[in-house]
Amino acid sequence: MSVVSLQVDCLSAHVALVGRAQAGDQEALGLLFTRFRPVVLSIILRRVRDSDDAEELAQDVFVKMIEKIDQLRQPEAFPGWIKQIAIRLTQNFQRRRVLLLEQDELLGQAEGHEDSPLHCALAGERQSSVRDGLGRLREMDREALEAFYLDGKSILEIADQLEAPVGTIKRRLHVARQRLAGEVQELAAV
């Protein structure tokens, strides 16, 4: 058997499994998991270099696969599609980890220095202004800002959650940030 015919057979098997999985066949989902788990783990491990985190992320990739497989229009694109899910979730994980490390570092610095009562009062006032400003925004704007900044979701995840195109979410975040800045300035002027 030639390499080309072996690749065609493999592609045909993936296409058939994806079709069965899209029809709700649990066994097909399990077979896709078994066949693509090594590839997904490899992609993730190259980026995070921690086997526990990689295992957890791989599980997340396959949960996302189960949730979204019915949206895959071209079953032959499954290998690239699952790899993209692995890359995107890994990037989101890394971004969140960097943010958490930065927050820990800032907290460590804050604990190391005694802040003046004035500094603490001003920081609390800023936080209160932002919370109040968020409360004054339209629901769409508030949802987008909270999902991105507080929940740490990617633009793609927000687009999926709100069932809107990525471009719309980017624009919504841009406009919502401007509106929030206006609300905070307005509250400060009062």
C-alpha positions as CSV (number, residue, x, y, z in Angstrom):
1,M,0.0,0.0,0.0
2,S,1.4,3.4,-1.0
3,V,1.8,6.3,1.4
4,V,-0.7,8.3,-0.7
5,S,-3.4,5.6,-0.5
6,L,-2.7,5.2,3.3
7,Q,-3.2,9.0,3.7
8,V,-6.5,8.9,1.7
9,D,-7.7,5.9,3.8
10,C,-6.8,7.8,7.0
11,L,-8.6,11.0,5.8
12,S,-11.7,9.0,4.8
13,A,-11.7,7.4,8.3
14,H,-11.6,10.8,9.9
15,V,-14.3,12.2,7.7
16,A,-16.5,9.2,8.5
17,L,-15.9,9.5,12.2
18,V,-16.6,13.3,12.2
19,G,-19.9,12.6,10.3
20,R,-20.9,10.0,12.9
21,A,-19.9,12.3,15.8
22,Q,-21.9,15.2,14.3
23,A,-24.9,12.8,14.2
24,G,-24.4,12.2,17.9
25,D,-22.5,8.9,17.9
26,Q,-20.6,8.8,21.2
27,E,-18.3,6.0,20.1
28,A,-17.2,8.2,17.2
29,L,-16.4,11.0,19.6
30,G,-14.3,8.6,21.7
31,L,-12.4,7.4,18.6
32,L,-11.7,10.9,17.6
33,F,-10.4,11.6,21.1
34,T,-8.2,8.5,21.0
35,R,-6.8,9.3,17.6
36,F,-6.1,13.0,18.1
37,R,-5.2,13.1,21.8
38,P,-1.4,12.5,21.1
39,V,-1.4,15.4,18.5
40,V,-3.3,17.7,20.8
41,L,-1.1,16.9,23.8
42,S,2.0,17.5,21.7
43,I,0.8,20.9,20.6
44,I,0.0,21.9,24.1
45,L,3.2,20.5,25.7
46,R,5.4,22.5,23.3
47,R,3.8,25.6,24.6
48,V,3.2,25.1,28.3
49,R,5.9,22.5,29.2
50,D,4.0,21.2,32.2
51,S,2.3,17.8,31.9
52,D,-0.5,18.5,34.4
53,D,-1.5,21.7,32.7
54,A,-1.2,20.0,29.3
55,E,-3.5,17.2,30.4
56,E,-6.0,19.6,31.7
57,L,-5.9,21.8,28.6
58,A,-6.2,18.6,26.4
59,Q,-9.4,17.8,28.2
60,D,-10.7,21.3,27.6
61,V,-9.9,21.0,23.9
62,F,-12.0,17.8,23.6
63,V,-14.8,19.3,25.6
64,K,-14.8,22.2,23.2
65,M,-14.6,19.7,20.3
66,I,-17.8,18.0,21.6
67,E,-19.6,21.3,22.0
68,K,-18.6,22.7,18.6
69,I,-18.3,19.7,16.3
70,D,-21.7,20.3,14.8
71,Q,-20.4,23.7,13.6
72,L,-17.6,22.1,11.5
73,R,-18.8,22.4,7.9
74,Q,-16.0,20.4,6.3
75,P,-15.3,17.2,8.1
76,E,-12.1,16.7,6.1
77,A,-10.8,19.9,7.9
78,F,-11.1,18.2,11.3
79,P,-7.3,17.7,11.9
80,G,-6.6,21.4,11.4
81,W,-9.7,22.4,13.2
82,I,-8.8,20.5,16.4
83,K,-5.2,21.7,16.3
84,Q,-6.5,25.3,16.1
85,I,-8.7,24.7,19.1
86,A,-5.7,23.4,21.0
87,I,-3.5,26.4,20.0
88,R,-6.3,29.0,20.9
89,L,-7.0,27.4,24.3
90,T,-3.3,27.2,25.1
91,Q,-2.8,30.9,24.2
92,N,-5.7,31.9,26.4
93,F,-4.3,29.8,29.2
94,Q,-0.9,31.5,28.8
95,R,-2.4,35.0,28.7
96,R,-4.3,34.3,31.9
97,R,-1.2,32.9,33.6
98,V,0.8,36.0,32.7
99,L,-2.0,38.2,34.1
100,L,-2.1,36.2,37.3
101,L,1.6,36.4,37.7
102,E,1.5,40.2,37.1
103,Q,-1.3,40.5,39.7
104,D,0.7,38.4,42.2
105,E,3.8,40.6,41.6
106,L,1.8,43.8,42.1
107,L,0.2,42.4,45.3
108,G,3.6,41.4,46.5
109,Q,4.9,44.9,45.9
110,A,1.9,46.4,47.6
111,E,2.4,44.2,50.6
112,G,6.0,45.2,50.8
113,H,5.2,48.9,51.0
114,E,3.1,50.7,53.5
115,D,0.6,52.7,51.5
116,S,-0.5,56.0,52.8
117,P,-4.2,56.3,53.9
118,L,-4.6,58.8,51.0
119,H,-3.2,56.3,48.5
120,C,-5.6,53.6,49.8
121,A,-8.6,55.9,49.7
122,L,-7.8,57.0,46.1
123,A,-7.4,53.4,45.0
124,G,-10.7,52.4,46.6
125,E,-12.4,55.4,45.0
126,R,-11.1,54.5,41.5
127,Q,-12.3,50.9,41.9
128,S,-15.7,52.2,43.1
129,S,-15.9,54.6,40.1
130,V,-15.1,51.8,37.6
131,R,-17.8,49.6,39.2
132,D,-20.3,52.4,39.2
133,G,-19.4,53.2,35.6
134,L,-19.9,49.5,34.6
135,G,-23.3,49.6,36.2
136,R,-24.3,52.6,34.1
137,L,-23.4,50.9,30.8
138,R,-25.8,49.2,28.5
139,E,-26.0,45.5,29.1
140,M,-24.3,44.6,25.8
141,D,-21.3,46.8,26.7
142,R,-21.1,45.6,30.3
143,E,-21.3,41.9,29.2
144,A,-18.4,42.3,26.7
145,L,-16.1,44.2,29.1
146,E,-16.8,41.8,32.0
147,A,-16.2,38.7,29.8
148,F,-13.0,40.1,28.4
149,Y,-11.4,41.8,31.4
150,L,-12.9,40.1,34.4
151,D,-13.6,36.5,33.1
152,G,-10.4,36.5,30.9
153,K,-12.3,35.2,27.9
154,S,-10.8,35.6,24.4
155,I,-12.6,37.6,21.7
156,L,-13.4,34.3,20.0
157,E,-15.0,32.9,23.2
158,I,-17.0,36.0,23.6
159,A,-18.2,35.9,20.0
160,D,-19.3,32.3,20.6
161,Q,-21.0,33.2,23.9
162,L,-22.8,36.2,22.5
163,E,-23.4,34.6,19.1
164,A,-21.9,37.5,17.2
165,P,-19.1,37.9,14.7
166,V,-15.5,38.5,15.9
167,G,-15.4,42.0,14.3
168,T,-18.6,43.0,16.1
169,I,-17.1,41.9,19.5
170,K,-13.9,43.9,18.8
171,R,-15.9,47.0,17.9
172,R,-18.2,46.4,20.9
173,L,-15.1,46.2,23.3
174,H,-13.7,49.4,21.7
175,V,-16.9,51.4,22.1
176,A,-17.6,49.9,25.5
177,R,-14.1,51.0,26.8
178,Q,-14.8,54.6,25.5
179,R,-18.2,54.6,27.1
180,L,-16.8,53.3,30.4
181,A,-14.1,56.0,30.3
182,G,-16.8,58.6,29.7
183,E,-19.0,57.3,32.6
184,V,-16.0,57.2,35.0
185,Q,-15.1,60.8,34.0
186,E,-18.7,61.9,34.5
187,L,-18.8,60.3,37.9
188,A,-15.6,62.0,38.9
189,A,-17.0,65.4,37.9
190,V,-20.0,65.0,40.1
